């Protein structure tokens, strides 16, 4: 069986880091993903998809991403149920295996909505990201590149 999801969208609010009773970090969040077509009035609609991320990726998401940040998500769909006063509740959400921050810190701060990092998958610190970015800019600016 195959259960894979790939999404690109914007987070709808600032992520809030929580910790389980067994001390595991977790963030539940919603991503707005634009549909590829417009409605009859010409407006583009979006789907709002619930997602969950665990451990170090959850910590990085809470630390670096703000409302409106562009994310690339890979994961799987998972359903669960629970009992409430209104009866049985069913929840469908994406369990994230990998989250990529798709905007650089400069692009996000220019929009004055959010902040970000390059990737949670590699678990780099922000200082290391900036150092590598600055080094690559200097290398790309040199005139003696062979191409």
PLY file of the C-alpha trace (Angstrom):
ply
format ascii 1.0
element vertex 147
property float x
property float y
property float z
element edge 146
property int vertex1
property int vertex2
end_header
0.00 0.00 0.00
1.11 3.57 -0.63
0.33 6.46 1.69
2.47 9.48 0.70
1.59 13.15 0.74
3.58 16.06 -0.70
2.32 19.59 0.01
3.54 23.12 -0.62
1.67 25.82 1.23
1.72 28.57 3.82
1.32 28.02 7.54
-1.84 29.73 8.81
-0.64 30.83 12.27
2.50 30.90 14.40
3.39 27.33 15.44
3.05 26.51 19.13
5.48 23.93 20.51
3.99 21.46 23.00
5.59 18.58 24.86
3.92 15.21 25.50
3.86 13.55 28.92
6.83 11.45 27.76
8.76 14.67 26.98
8.52 14.51 23.16
8.16 17.88 21.34
5.19 18.17 18.96
3.61 20.92 16.86
0.14 20.71 15.29
-0.44 23.25 12.54
-2.51 24.00 9.46
-1.17 24.65 5.96
-3.14 26.56 3.32
-2.57 24.99 -0.10
-3.90 26.83 -3.16
-5.98 24.84 -5.61
-4.75 24.76 -9.19
-7.97 26.24 -10.58
-10.24 29.22 -9.91
-13.94 29.26 -9.06
-16.69 30.79 -11.25
-15.89 34.31 -10.03
-12.18 33.91 -10.87
-11.01 33.62 -7.26
-8.46 30.99 -6.29
-9.59 28.72 -3.47
-7.38 26.99 -0.89
-7.53 23.81 1.13
-6.59 23.99 4.80
-4.77 20.81 5.77
-4.02 19.80 9.36
-0.45 18.57 9.96
1.59 17.24 12.89
5.36 17.24 13.26
7.40 15.64 16.04
10.76 15.91 17.82
13.60 18.07 16.41
11.62 19.13 13.35
8.86 20.38 15.68
11.39 22.42 17.65
12.86 23.92 14.45
9.42 24.73 13.05
8.44 26.56 16.24
11.77 28.38 16.36
12.10 29.56 12.75
8.65 29.75 11.10
5.93 32.33 11.60
2.45 32.78 10.17
2.58 32.92 6.37
5.85 30.99 6.04
6.10 28.85 2.90
6.64 25.15 3.66
7.29 22.00 1.66
5.92 18.97 3.49
6.33 15.27 2.89
4.46 12.77 5.03
1.54 10.40 5.28
-2.17 10.72 5.98
-3.31 9.36 9.32
-6.79 9.19 10.82
-7.78 8.92 14.46
-10.95 9.08 16.53
-11.90 10.19 20.00
-15.08 10.46 22.05
-16.49 13.89 22.84
-19.76 15.17 24.31
-21.14 15.47 20.77
-20.21 11.85 19.97
-17.33 10.25 18.12
-14.97 12.73 16.43
-12.86 11.76 13.41
-9.63 13.57 12.59
-7.56 13.28 9.42
-4.11 14.84 9.45
-0.72 14.63 7.76
2.05 13.13 9.90
5.11 14.99 8.61
8.25 13.01 7.85
10.11 15.97 6.34
9.54 19.73 6.33
11.47 22.12 4.11
11.45 25.87 4.72
11.01 27.24 1.20
11.75 30.91 1.82
14.99 32.39 3.02
15.02 34.57 6.08
15.42 37.71 3.89
12.42 36.87 1.69
10.24 36.29 4.72
11.30 39.40 6.62
10.71 41.52 3.50
7.09 40.42 3.58
7.08 41.36 7.31
4.93 38.34 8.09
7.30 35.57 9.06
10.80 34.23 9.58
12.40 30.98 8.43
15.33 28.70 7.86
16.57 26.59 5.02
15.54 23.13 6.25
14.62 21.17 9.34
15.65 17.91 7.70
19.35 18.73 7.97
19.05 20.23 11.47
21.52 23.06 10.74
21.69 25.99 13.08
20.74 29.42 11.80
24.32 30.69 12.21
25.69 27.85 10.09
23.09 28.55 7.39
24.10 32.21 7.24
27.82 31.35 7.18
27.39 28.92 4.26
25.17 31.39 2.41
27.69 34.21 2.76
30.56 31.93 1.67
28.64 30.73 -1.38
27.81 34.35 -2.33
31.50 35.28 -2.17
32.49 32.27 -4.27
29.83 33.01 -6.87
31.03 36.61 -7.13
34.62 35.69 -8.05
35.62 36.29 -11.67
37.80 33.19 -11.99
34.95 30.64 -12.00
35.49 28.08 -14.81
31.99 28.45 -16.23
0 1
1 2
2 3
3 4
4 5
5 6
6 7
7 8
8 9
9 10
10 11
11 12
12 13
13 14
14 15
15 16
16 17
17 18
18 19
19 20
20 21
21 22
22 23
23 24
24 25
25 26
26 27
27 28
28 29
29 30
30 31
31 32
32 33
33 34
34 35
35 36
36 37
37 38
38 39
39 40
40 41
41 42
42 43
43 44
44 45
45 46
46 47
47 48
48 49
49 50
50 51
51 52
52 53
53 54
54 55
55 56
56 57
57 58
58 59
59 60
60 61
61 62
62 63
63 64
64 65
65 66
66 67
67 68
68 69
69 70
70 71
71 72
72 73
73 74
74 75
75 76
76 77
77 78
78 79
79 80
80 81
81 82
82 83
83 84
84 85
85 86
86 87
87 88
88 89
89 90
90 91
91 92
92 93
93 94
94 95
95 96
96 97
97 98
98 99
99 100
100 101
101 102
102 103
103 104
104 105
105 106
106 107
107 108
108 109
109 110
110 111
111 112
112 113
113 114
114 115
115 116
116 117
117 118
118 119
119 120
120 121
121 122
122 123
123 124
124 125
125 126
126 127
127 128
128 129
129 130
130 131
131 132
132 133
133 134
134 135
135 136
136 137
137 138
138 139
139 140
140 141
141 142
142 143
143 144
144 145
145 146
